[in-house]
Amino acid sequence: MLNTAFKHSPLPDDEQLISCKICMEFVPLSESQISEAEEYIAYFCGLECYDLWKHQKQTTKINKEE
């Protein structure tokens, strides 16, 4: 009897992984939350990390204005 092991890949071969801007967790590009910031695109694993990033950015902006 021939015992064959199949490689199981949870993502398609052409699926690109990106890292979240906040927690650095790798997520598929198709499942990420995207924000087009001033001069770059930021990727997030979910809305919680996006909200944290947005709050940090607003706090930084307020501090610069003072």
C-alpha positions as CSV (number, residue, x, y, z in Angstrom):
1,M,0.0,0.0,0.0
2,L,1.4,3.4,-1.0
3,N,1.1,6.1,1.7
4,T,0.9,9.5,0.0
5,A,1.0,12.7,2.0
6,F,-0.7,15.7,0.5
7,K,0.5,19.2,1.2
8,H,-2.5,21.2,2.5
9,S,-2.2,24.9,1.9
10,P,-5.0,27.1,3.5
11,L,-4.3,29.9,1.0
12,P,-4.2,29.8,-2.8
13,D,-0.7,29.9,-4.1
14,D,-1.3,33.4,-5.6
15,E,-2.7,34.9,-2.4
16,Q,-0.4,37.6,-1.1
17,L,0.2,37.9,2.7
18,I,0.6,41.4,4.2
19,S,1.4,42.4,7.8
20,C,-0.9,44.5,9.9
21,K,0.4,48.0,10.5
22,I,-0.4,47.7,14.3
23,C,0.1,44.1,15.5
24,M,2.3,42.9,12.6
25,E,0.1,39.8,12.2
26,F,0.2,38.3,8.6
27,V,-3.2,38.2,6.9
28,P,-4.2,37.6,3.3
29,L,-4.5,40.8,1.3
30,S,-8.1,39.9,0.3
31,E,-9.1,39.8,4.0
32,S,-7.3,42.9,5.2
33,Q,-8.7,46.3,6.0
34,I,-7.1,49.0,3.9
35,S,-6.6,52.7,4.7
36,E,-5.1,55.1,2.2
37,A,-3.0,57.4,4.4
38,E,-1.4,60.6,3.3
39,E,1.4,59.2,1.1
40,Y,1.1,55.4,1.6
41,I,-1.3,52.5,2.0
42,A,-1.6,50.9,5.4
43,Y,-3.0,47.4,5.9
44,F,-4.8,46.1,9.0
45,C,-5.8,42.7,10.2
46,G,-9.2,44.0,11.3
47,L,-11.2,47.0,12.5
48,E,-9.8,46.9,16.0
49,C,-6.2,47.5,14.8
50,Y,-7.5,50.1,12.3
51,D,-9.3,52.0,15.1
52,L,-6.2,51.9,17.3
53,W,-4.0,53.2,14.4
54,K,-6.6,56.0,13.6
55,H,-6.7,57.0,17.3
56,Q,-2.9,57.1,17.5
57,K,-2.7,59.2,14.4
58,Q,-5.3,61.7,15.7
59,T,-3.4,61.9,19.0
60,T,-0.2,62.6,17.2
61,K,-1.8,65.3,15.1
62,I,-3.3,67.0,18.2
63,N,0.1,67.0,19.9
64,K,1.8,68.6,16.9
65,E,-0.7,71.4,16.8
66,E,0.0,72.3,20.5
